[in-house]
């Protein structure tokens, strides 16, 4: 009888132990499930934030594109004005017969307007662009070129300026950053944004300060990463798609 009681007691203890272990397993599973649910909720929240961020970025890019197109159009209208003035003067000369002095006056005036335009525009190859106008004026004043031939060359410079306003180009040029001169890689987005990458890997952008531009190093990590990606994509001939363009300033007057 004693043996039977001991056996029953052992079975009861085993059953209690198994029940306790099972309860512990259920508690652990419930805790793990709660943790998983919390992780899912956090991931869903992060996903929602990302979606909102991408929507905001997409809206910003759309506005940038629209403003850039408007800015390019304003550049074209300004240069069209110079074209029309040259055409009008040439036509007037042909009507009254051969006197070229008015053409010379008009061409020199157009050269002055081009110099003002280039000096205040984005500093992409600015020295070279100004040099072409300066050389043309020199040839006109020394009568190396006739006014009519000079008018044709002014027309060519105007077309080059219009082309620059429509292109997105990876190139190289000498720039000054913090008082030091570098041979840098540059990307110009039309004539509304200019980015640079130095040989040491630092990058930045042309920042408009009043009436002139300063080459400024990017200090924000997100901007640095965006500019680096822009150069990587352009070096791979990737020109289409969505690009984050730091420091393209949008105002009521257009992109600056």
TORTORTI-424255 format. One line per 4 residues: number of its first residue (from 1); for each residue x, y, z of N, C-alpha, C. Coordinates in nm, 2 decimals, padded with zeros to 4 digits. Example, Ala and Ser with C-alpha at 12.3 -4.5 7.8 and 13.67 -1.06 7.14 Angstrom:
// TORTORTI-424255
1) 01.32,-00.57,00.78,01.23,-00.45,00.78,01.32,-00.33,00.78 | 01.28,-00.22,00.71,01.37,-00.11,00.71,01.29,00.00,00.79
END
This chain:
// TORTORTI-424255
1) 00.08,-00.12,00.00,00.00,00.00,00.00,00.09,00.13,00.00 | 00.19,00.12,00.08,00.28,00.23,00.09,00.35,00.26,-00.05 | 00.38,00.15,-00.11,00.44,00.17,-00.25,00.35,00.23,-00.34 | 00.22,00.20,-00.33,00.12,00.25,-00.42,00.10,00.40,-00.40
5) 00.11,00.44,-00.26,00.09,00.58,-00.23,00.21,00.66,-00.28 | 00.33,00.60,-00.27,00.45,00.67,-00.32,00.44,00.70,-00.47 | 00.39,00.59,-00.54,00.38,00.60,-00.69,00.28,00.71,-00.73 | 00.17,00.72,-00.65,00.07,00.82,-00.68,00.12,00.96,-00.66
9) 00.20,00.97,-00.55,00.26,01.10,-00.51,00.36,01.14,-00.62 | 00.44,01.05,-00.67,00.54,01.08,-00.77,00.47,01.12,-00.90 | 00.36,01.05,-00.93,00.28,01.09,-01.06,00.22,01.23,-01.04 | 00.17,01.26,-00.92,00.12,01.39,-00.90,00.22,01.50,-00.91
13) 00.34,01.48,-00.85,00.45,01.57,-00.86,00.49,01.60,-01.00 | 00.50,01.48,-01.08,00.54,01.49,-01.22,00.44,01.58,-01.30 | 00.31,01.55,-01.27,00.20,01.62,-01.34,00.21,01.77,-01.31 | 00.24,01.81,-01.18,00.25,01.95,-01.14,00.37,02.01,-01.21
17) 00.48,01.94,-01.21,00.60,01.99,-01.27,00.58,02.02,-01.42 | 00.51,01.92,-01.49,00.48,01.93,-01.63,00.39,02.05,-01.66 | 00.29,02.07,-01.57,00.20,02.18,-01.58,00.27,02.31,-01.56 | 00.36,02.32,-01.47,00.44,02.44,-01.44,00.53,02.47,-01.56
21) 00.59,02.37,-01.61,00.68,02.39,-01.73,00.60,02.44,-01.85 | 00.48,02.38,-01.87,00.39,02.42,-01.98,00.35,02.57,-01.96 | 00.32,02.60,-01.84,00.28,02.74,-01.81,00.39,02.84,-01.84 | 00.51,02.80,-01.81,00.63,02.88,-01.83,00.65,02.90,-01.99
25) 00.63,02.79,-02.06,00.64,02.79,-02.21,00.54,02.89,-02.27 | 00.41,02.88,-02.21,00.31,02.97,-02.27,00.34,03.11,-02.23 | 00.39,03.14,-02.12,00.43,03.28,-02.08,00.54,03.33,-02.17 | 00.64,03.24,-02.19,00.75,03.29,-02.28,00.70,03.31,-02.42
29) 00.61,03.23,-02.47,00.55,03.25,-02.61,00.47,03.37,-02.61 | 00.39,03.40,-02.51,00.31,03.52,-02.51,00.40,03.64,-02.51 | 00.51,03.64,-02.43,00.60,03.75,-02.42,00.67,03.77,-02.56 | 00.71,03.66,-02.62,00.77,03.67,-02.75,00.67,03.73,-02.86
33) 00.55,03.68,-02.85,00.44,03.73,-02.94,00.42,03.88,-02.92 | 00.42,03.92,-02.80,00.40,04.07,-02.77,00.52,04.15,-02.82 | 00.64,04.10,-02.81,00.76,04.16,-02.86,00.75,04.17,-03.02 | 00.71,04.06,-03.08,00.69,04.06,-03.22,00.59,04.16,-03.27
37) 00.48,04.17,-03.20,00.37,04.26,-03.23,00.43,04.41,-03.22 | 00.50,04.43,-03.12,00.56,04.57,-03.10,00.66,04.60,-03.21 | 00.74,04.50,-03.25,00.83,04.52,-03.36,00.76,04.55,-03.49 | 00.65,04.48,-03.52,00.57,04.50,-03.64,00.51,04.64,-03.63
41) 00.46,04.68,-03.52,00.40,04.82,-03.51,00.51,04.92,-03.53 | 00.63,04.90,-03.48,00.74,05.00,-03.50,00.78,05.00,-03.65 | 00.78,04.89,-03.71,00.82,04.88,-03.86,00.71,04.95,-03.94 | 00.58,04.93,-03.90,00.47,04.99,-03.98,00.48,05.14,-03.96
45) 00.52,05.19,-03.84,00.53,05.33,-03.82,00.65,05.39,-03.90 | 00.76,05.32,-03.90,00.87,05.36,-03.98,00.84,05.36,-04.13 | 00.77,05.26,-04.18,00.73,05.26,-04.32,00.64,05.37,-04.35 | 00.55,05.41,-04.26,00.46,05.52,-04.28,00.54,05.65,-04.29
49) 00.64,05.66,-04.20,00.72,05.78,-04.21,00.80,05.79,-04.34 | 00.85,05.68,-04.38,00.93,05.67,-04.51,00.84,05.71,-04.63 | 00.72,05.66,-04.63,00.62,05.69,-04.74,00.60,05.84,-04.74 | 00.57,05.90,-04.62,00.55,06.04,-04.61,00.67,06.12,-04.66
53) 00.79,06.08,-04.62,00.91,06.14,-04.66,00.93,06.14,-04.81 | 00.90,06.02,-04.87,00.92,06.01,-05.02,00.81,06.09,-05.09 | 00.69,06.10,-05.04,00.59,06.18,-05.10,00.63,06.33,-05.09 | 00.68,06.37,-04.98,00.72,06.51,-04.97,00.84,06.54,-05.06
57) 00.93,06.45,-05.07,01.05,06.47,-05.16,01.00,06.47,-05.30 | 00.91,06.38,-05.34,00.86,06.38,-05.47,00.79,06.52,-05.51 | 00.71,06.57,-05.41,00.65,06.70,-05.43,00.75,06.81,-05.45 | 00.86,06.80,-05.37,00.96,06.90,-05.38,01.03,06.90,-05.51
61) 01.06,06.77,-05.56,01.13,06.76,-05.69,01.04,06.81,-05.80 | 00.91,06.78,-05.79,00.82,06.83,-05.89,00.82,06.99,-05.90 | 00.83,07.05,-05.78,00.83,07.19,-05.78,00.96,07.25,-05.84 | 01.07,07.17,-05.80,01.20,07.22,-05.85,01.21,07.21,-06.01
65) 01.15,07.10,-06.06,01.15,07.09,-06.21,01.07,07.20,-06.27 | 00.95,07.23,-06.21,00.87,07.33,-06.27,00.94,07.47,-06.26 | 01.01,07.50,-06.15,01.07,07.63,-06.14,01.20,07.63,-06.23 | 01.27,07.52,-06.24,01.38,07.52,-06.33,01.34,07.55,-06.48
69) 01.23,07.48,-06.52,01.18,07.51,-06.65,01.15,07.66,-06.67 | 01.09,07.72,-06.57,01.06,07.86,-06.58,01.18,07.94,-06.59 | 01.28,07.91,-06.51,01.41,07.98,-06.51,01.48,07.97,-06.64 | 01.48,07.85,-06.70,01.54,07.83,-06.83,01.47,07.92,-06.94
73) 01.33,07.92,-06.93,01.26,08.00,-07.02,01.29,08.15,-07.01 | 01.31,08.20,-06.88,01.35,08.34,-06.86,01.48,08.37,-06.92 | 01.58,08.28,-06.91,01.71,08.29,-06.97,01.69,08.30,-07.12 | 01.61,08.22,-07.18,01.59,08.22,-07.33,01.53,08.35,-07.37
77) 01.44,08.40,-07.30,01.37,08.53,-07.34,01.47,08.64,-07.33 | 01.56,08.64,-07.23,01.66,08.75,-07.22,01.75,08.74,-07.34 | 01.80,08.62,-07.38,01.89,08.61,-07.50,01.82,08.63,-07.63 | 01.69,08.60,-07.63,01.61,08.63,-07.75,01.60,08.78,-07.78
81) 01.60,08.85,-07.67,01.59,09.00,-07.69,01.72,09.05,-07.76 | 01.83,08.99,-07.72,01.96,09.03,-07.79,01.95,08.99,-07.94 | 01.91,08.87,-07.96,01.90,08.82,-08.10,01.81,08.92,-08.19 | 01.69,08.95,-08.13,01.60,09.03,-08.21,01.66,09.17,-08.24
85) 01.73,09.22,-08.14,01.79,09.35,-08.17,01.89,09.35,-08.28 | 01.98,09.24,-08.28,02.08,09.23,-08.38,02.01,09.21,-08.52 | 01.91,09.13,-08.53,01.83,09.11,-08.65,01.77,09.24,-08.70 | 01.71,09.31,-08.61,01.64,09.43,-08.65,01.74,09.53,-08.70
89) 01.86,09.55,-08.64,01.96,09.64,-08.69,02.01,09.60,-08.83 | 02.04,09.47,-08.84,02.09,09.42,-08.97,01.99,09.44,-09.08 | 01.86,09.42,-09.05,01.76,09.44,-09.15,01.75,09.59,-09.19 | 01.76,09.68,-09.09,01.76,09.82,-09.11,01.87,09.87,-09.20
93) 01.99,09.81,-09.17,02.11,09.84,-09.25,02.09,09.81,-09.40 | 02.04,09.69,-09.42,02.01,09.64,-09.56,01.91,09.73,-09.63 | 01.82,09.78,-09.55,01.71,09.87,-09.62,01.77,10.00,-09.66 | 01.86,10.06,-09.57,01.91,10.19,-09.60,02.04,10.19,-09.68
97) 02.10,10.07,-09.69,02.21,10.05,-09.78,02.35,10.05,-09.73 | 02.39,09.95,-09.66,02.54,09.92,-09.65,02.61,09.98,-09.53 | 02.57,10.09,-09.47,02.65,10.15,-09.36,02.65,10.05,-09.24 | 02.77,10.02,-09.19,02.79,09.92,-09.09,02.81,09.97,-08.95
101) 02.82,10.10,-08.94,02.84,10.16,-08.81,02.73,10.13,-08.71 | 02.60,10.14,-08.75,02.50,10.10,-08.65,02.51,09.95,-08.61 | 02.55,09.86,-08.70,02.57,09.72,-08.66,02.68,09.71,-08.56 | 02.79,09.78,-08.58,02.90,09.77,-08.48,02.86,09.82,-08.35
105) 02.78,09.93,-08.34,02.73,09.98,-08.21,02.64,09.88,-08.15 | 02.55,09.81,-08.22,02.46,09.71,-08.17,02.54,09.59,-08.12 | 02.63,09.55,-08.20,02.71,09.43,-08.16,02.79,09.45,-08.03 | 02.85,09.57,-08.02,02.92,09.60,-07.90,02.83,09.61,-07.78
109) 02.71,09.67,-07.80,02.61,09.68,-07.69,02.57,09.54,-07.65 | 02.55,09.45,-07.75,02.51,09.31,-07.72,02.63,09.24,-07.64 | 02.75,09.27,-07.67,02.86,09.21,-07.60,02.86,09.26,-07.46 | 02.83,09.39,-07.43,02.83,09.43,-07.30,02.71,09.36,-07.22
113) 02.60,09.34,-07.28,02.49,09.27,-07.22,02.52,09.13,-07.19 | 02.60,09.07,-07.28,02.64,08.93,-07.26,02.74,08.92,-07.14 | 02.83,09.02,-07.13,02.92,09.02,-07.02,02.85,09.03,-06.89 | 02.75,09.12,-06.88,02.67,09.13,-06.76,02.60,09.00,-06.73
117) 02.54,08.94,-06.83,02.47,08.82,-06.81,02.56,08.71,-06.76 | 02.67,08.69,-06.82,02.77,08.58,-06.78,02.82,08.61,-06.64 | 02.85,08.74,-06.61,02.91,08.77,-06.48,02.82,08.74,-06.36 | 02.69,08.75,-06.39,02.59,08.73,-06.28,02.53,08.59,-06.28
121) 02.57,08.51,-06.38,02.51,08.38,-06.40,02.59,08.28,-06.32 | 02.55,08.15,-06.32,02.61,08.04,-06.25,02.76,08.04,-06.29 | 02.86,08.02,-06.20,03.00,08.02,-06.24,03.05,07.90,-06.30 | 02.98,07.85,-06.40,03.03,07.73,-06.48,03.12,07.78,-06.59
125) 03.25,07.75,-06.59,03.34,07.79,-06.70,03.33,07.95,-06.73 | 03.31,08.02,-06.62,03.28,08.16,-06.64,03.40,08.24,-06.71 | 03.52,08.21,-06.66,03.63,08.28,-06.72,03.64,08.25,-06.87 | 03.62,08.13,-06.91,03.63,08.10,-07.06,03.51,08.17,-07.13
129) 03.40,08.17,-07.07,03.28,08.23,-07.14,03.30,08.39,-07.15 | 03.35,08.45,-07.05,03.38,08.59,-07.05,03.49,08.62,-07.15 | 03.59,08.53,-07.16,03.71,08.56,-07.24,03.67,08.56,-07.39 | 03.57,08.47,-07.43,03.53,08.47,-07.57,03.46,08.60,-07.60
133) 03.39,08.66,-07.51,03.32,08.79,-07.54,03.43,08.90,-07.54 | 03.52,08.90,-07.45,03.63,09.00,-07.45,03.71,09.00,-07.57 | 03.74,08.88,-07.62,03.82,08.87,-07.75,03.74,08.92,-07.87 | 03.61,08.89,-07.87,03.53,08.94,-07.98,03.52,09.09,-07.98
137) 03.51,09.16,-07.86,03.51,09.30,-07.86,03.64,09.36,-07.90 | 03.75,09.29,-07.87,03.88,09.34,-07.91,03.89,09.33,-08.06 | 03.85,09.23,-08.12,03.85,09.21,-08.27,03.76,09.31,-08.34 | 03.65,09.34,-08.28,03.56,09.44,-08.34,03.63,09.58,-08.33
141) 03.68,09.62,-08.22,03.74,09.75,-08.20,03.86,09.77,-08.28 | 03.94,09.66,-08.30,04.06,09.67,-08.39,04.03,09.65,-08.53 | 03.90,09.63,-08.57,03.85,09.61,-08.70,03.91,09.48,-08.77 | 03.95,09.39,-08.68,04.00,09.26,-08.74,03.87,09.18,-08.79
145) 03.76,09.20,-08.73,03.63,09.15,-08.78,03.54,09.26,-08.83 | 03.47,09.23,-08.93,03.37,09.33,-08.98,03.25,09.32,-08.88 | 03.17,09.42,-08.87,03.05,09.42,-08.78,02.96,09.30,-08.82 | 02.94,09.27,-08.95,02.85,09.17,-08.98,02.91,09.03,-08.94
149) 03.03,09.01,-08.95,03.09,08.88,-08.91,03.09,08.87,-08.75 | 03.11,08.99,-08.69,03.11,08.99,-08.54,02.97,08.96,-08.49 | 02.86,09.01,-08.57,02.73,08.98,-08.53,02.70,08.83,-08.53 | 02.76,08.77,-08.63,02.74,08.62,-08.64,02.80,08.55,-08.52
153) 02.92,08.60,-08.48,02.98,08.54,-08.36,02.91,08.56,-08.23 | 02.85,08.69,-08.22,02.77,08.71,-08.11,02.65,08.62,-08.10 | 02.59,08.59,-08.22,02.48,08.50,-08.23,02.53,08.36,-08.18 | 02.65,08.32,-08.22,02.70,08.19,-08.17,02.71,08.18,-08.02
157) 02.76,08.29,-07.96,02.78,08.29,-07.82,02.64,08.29,-07.75 | 02.55,08.36,-07.80,02.41,08.35,-07.75,02.36,08.21,-07.75 | 02.38,08.14,-07.86,02.33,08.00,-07.88,02.40,07.91,-07.77 | 02.53,07.94,-07.75,02.60,07.86,-07.65,02.54,07.88,-07.51
161) 02.50,08.00,-07.48,02.44,08.03,-07.35,02.31,07.96,-07.33 | 02.23,07.96,-07.44,02.10,07.89,-07.44,02.12,07.74,-07.42 | 02.22,07.69,-07.49,02.25,07.55,-07.48,02.29,07.51,-07.33 | 02.37,07.59,-07.27,02.41,07.57,-07.13,02.29,07.56,-07.04
165) 02.19,07.65,-07.06,02.08,07.65,-06.98,01.99,07.53,-06.99 | 02.01,07.45,-07.10,01.93,07.33,-07.12,02.01,07.20,-07.08 | 02.14,07.21,-07.06,02.22,07.09,-07.04,02.24,07.06,-06.90 | 02.26,06.93,-06.87,02.31,06.88,-06.74,02.44,06.81,-06.77
169) 02.56,06.87,-06.72,02.69,06.82,-06.77,02.78,06.79,-06.66 | 02.86,06.68,-06.67,02.97,06.66,-06.58,03.10,06.70,-06.65 | 03.18,06.79,-06.58,03.29,06.85,-06.65,03.40,06.87,-06.54 | 03.51,06.94,-06.58,03.61,06.98,-06.48,03.64,07.13,-06.50
173) 03.68,07.19,-06.39,03.72,07.33,-06.40,03.80,07.37,-06.27 | 03.87,07.48,-06.28,03.94,07.53,-06.17,03.85,07.61,-06.08 | 03.84,07.58,-05.95,03.75,07.66,-05.86,03.83,07.70,-05.74 | 03.78,07.80,-05.67,03.84,07.84,-05.54,03.74,07.81,-05.43
177) 03.80,07.74,-05.33,03.72,07.70,-05.21,03.80,07.74,-05.09 | 03.74,07.82,-05.00,03.81,07.87,-04.88,03.95,07.93,-04.91 | 03.96,08.00,-05.02,04.08,08.07,-05.05,04.19,07.98,-05.12 | 04.15,07.85,-05.14,04.25,07.76,-05.21,04.19,07.72,-05.34
181) 04.28,07.70,-05.44,04.25,07.67,-05.58,04.25,07.52,-05.60 | 04.15,07.46,-05.67,04.15,07.32,-05.69,04.11,07.30,-05.84 | 04.16,07.19,-05.90,04.10,07.14,-06.02,04.00,07.04,-05.98 | 03.87,07.07,-06.00,03.76,06.99,-05.94,03.67,06.94,-06.05
185) 03.60,06.83,-06.02,03.49,06.78,-06.10,03.37,06.87,-06.07 | 03.30,06.91,-06.17,03.18,06.99,-06.15,03.06,06.93,-06.23 | 02.94,06.95,-06.18,02.82,06.92,-06.25,02.73,07.05,-06.25 | 02.69,07.09,-06.37,02.60,07.20,-06.37,02.46,07.15,-06.42
189) 02.36,07.19,-06.35,02.22,07.15,-06.38,02.16,07.27,-06.45 | 02.15,07.27,-06.58,02.12,07.39,-06.66,02.21,07.50,-06.61 | 02.15,07.62,-06.59,02.22,07.73,-06.53,02.16,07.77,-06.40 | 02.11,07.67,-06.32,02.04,07.70,-06.20,02.11,07.63,-06.08
193) 02.20,07.53,-06.10,02.27,07.47,-05.99,02.41,07.42,-06.04 | 02.51,07.43,-05.95,02.64,07.39,-05.98,02.70,07.31,-05.86 | 02.74,07.19,-05.88,02.80,07.11,-05.77,02.95,07.08,-05.80 | 03.03,07.06,-05.70,03.17,07.03,-05.72,03.21,06.91,-05.63
197) 03.32,06.84,-05.68,03.38,06.74,-05.60,03.53,06.76,-05.61 | 03.60,06.77,-05.50,03.74,06.80,-05.49,03.82,06.67,-05.50 | 03.95,06.68,-05.54,04.03,06.55,-05.54,04.03,06.48,-05.41 | 04.02,06.55,-05.30,04.02,06.48,-05.17,03.89,06.42,-05.13
201) 03.79,06.43,-05.22,03.66,06.36,-05.19,03.56,06.46,-05.13 | 03.60,06.57,-05.08,03.50,06.67,-05.03,03.42,06.72,-05.14 | 03.29,06.76,-05.11,03.21,06.81,-05.22,03.13,06.93,-05.17 | 03.06,07.00,-05.26,02.98,07.12,-05.22,02.91,07.17,-05.34
205) 02.87,07.30,-05.33,02.79,07.36,-05.43,02.82,07.51,-05.44 | 02.77,07.57,-05.55,02.78,07.71,-05.57,02.67,07.78,-05.50 | 02.70,07.86,-05.40,02.59,07.93,-05.32,02.59,08.07,-05.36 | 02.46,08.12,-05.39,02.45,08.26,-05.43,02.45,08.34,-05.31
209) 02.53,08.45,-05.31,02.54,08.54,-05.20,02.53,08.68,-05.25 | 02.40,08.73,-05.25,02.38,08.86,-05.31,02.38,08.85,-05.46 | 02.48,08.92,-05.52,02.49,08.93,-05.67,02.60,08.83,-05.72 | 02.67,08.76,-05.63,02.77,08.67,-05.67,02.76,08.53,-05.61
213) 02.84,08.44,-05.66,02.84,08.30,-05.61,02.96,08.27,-05.53 | 02.95,08.18,-05.43,03.07,08.13,-05.36,03.06,07.98,-05.36 | 03.18,07.92,-05.38,03.19,07.77,-05.38,03.20,07.73,-05.23 | 03.09,07.66,-05.19,03.08,07.63,-05.05,03.08,07.48,-05.02
217) 03.16,07.43,-04.93,03.16,07.29,-04.89,03.03,07.25,-04.82 | 02.98,07.13,-04.86,02.86,07.08,-04.80,02.90,07.03,-04.66 | 02.82,07.07,-04.56,02.85,07.03,-04.42,02.75,06.93,-04.37 | 02.63,06.92,-04.43,02.53,06.83,-04.38,02.55,06.69,-04.44
221) 02.56,06.59,-04.36,02.58,06.45,-04.42,02.49,06.41,-04.53 | 02.36,06.45,-04.52,02.26,06.41,-04.62,02.29,06.48,-04.75 | 02.34,06.61,-04.74,02.37,06.68,-04.86,02.50,06.62,-04.92 | 02.60,06.59,-04.84,02.72,06.53,-04.89,02.69,06.40,-04.96
225) 02.61,06.32,-04.91,02.57,06.19,-04.97,02.49,06.21,-05.10 | 02.40,06.31,-05.10,02.33,06.34,-05.22,02.42,06.38,-05.34 | 02.51,06.47,-05.30,02.61,06.52,-05.41,02.70,06.41,-05.46 | 02.75,06.33,-05.36,02.83,06.21,-05.40,02.76,06.12,-05.50
229) 02.63,06.09,-05.46,02.55,06.01,-05.55,02.53,06.07,-05.69 | 02.51,06.20,-05.69,02.49,06.27,-05.82,02.61,06.25,-05.91 | 02.73,06.27,-05.85,02.85,06.25,-05.93,02.87,06.10,-05.97 | 02.83,06.01,-05.89,02.84,05.87,-05.92,02.75,05.84,-06.04
233) 02.62,05.89,-06.03,02.52,05.86,-06.14,02.57,05.93,-06.27 | 02.62,06.05,-06.26,02.66,06.12,-06.39,02.78,06.05,-06.45 | 02.87,06.00,-06.37,02.99,05.93,-06.42,02.95,05.80,-06.49 | 02.83,05.74,-06.45,02.77,05.62,-06.51,02.68,05.66,-06.63
237) 02.67,05.78,-06.67,02.59,05.83,-06.77,02.44,05.82,-06.74 | 02.41,05.82,-06.61,02.27,05.82,-06.57,02.22,05.97,-06.56 | 02.13,06.00,-06.64,02.08,06.14,-06.65,01.93,06.15,-06.62 | 01.86,06.04,-06.62,01.72,06.04,-06.60,01.68,05.98,-06.47
241) 01.57,06.02,-06.41,01.53,05.97,-06.28,01.52,06.09,-06.18 | 01.49,06.05,-06.05,01.48,06.16,-05.95,01.61,06.18,-05.88 | 01.65,06.30,-05.87,01.77,06.34,-05.80,01.74,06.44,-05.69 | 01.80,06.42,-05.57,01.78,06.52,-05.47,01.89,06.62,-05.49
245) 01.85,06.75,-05.52,01.94,06.86,-05.55,01.95,06.95,-05.43 | 02.06,06.94,-05.35,02.07,07.03,-05.23,02.09,07.18,-05.28 | 02.03,07.26,-05.20,02.06,07.41,-05.22,02.02,07.46,-05.36 | 01.91,07.40,-05.42,01.85,07.47,-05.53,01.74,07.55,-05.46
249) 01.76,07.68,-05.45,01.67,07.77,-05.38,01.55,07.81,-05.47 | 01.43,07.78,-05.42,01.31,07.82,-05.49,01.24,07.94,-05.42 | 01.22,08.04,-05.51,01.15,08.16,-05.46,01.04,08.19,-05.56 | 00.97,08.30,-05.53,00.87,08.35,-05.62,00.93,08.39,-05.76
253) 01.05,08.43,-05.76,01.11,08.47,-05.88,01.18,08.36,-05.96 | 01.17,08.24,-05.90,01.23,08.13,-05.97,01.34,08.06,-05.90 | 01.41,07.97,-05.96,01.52,07.90,-05.90,01.64,07.99,-05.89 | 01.71,07.99,-05.78,01.83,08.07,-05.77,01.95,07.98,-05.75
END
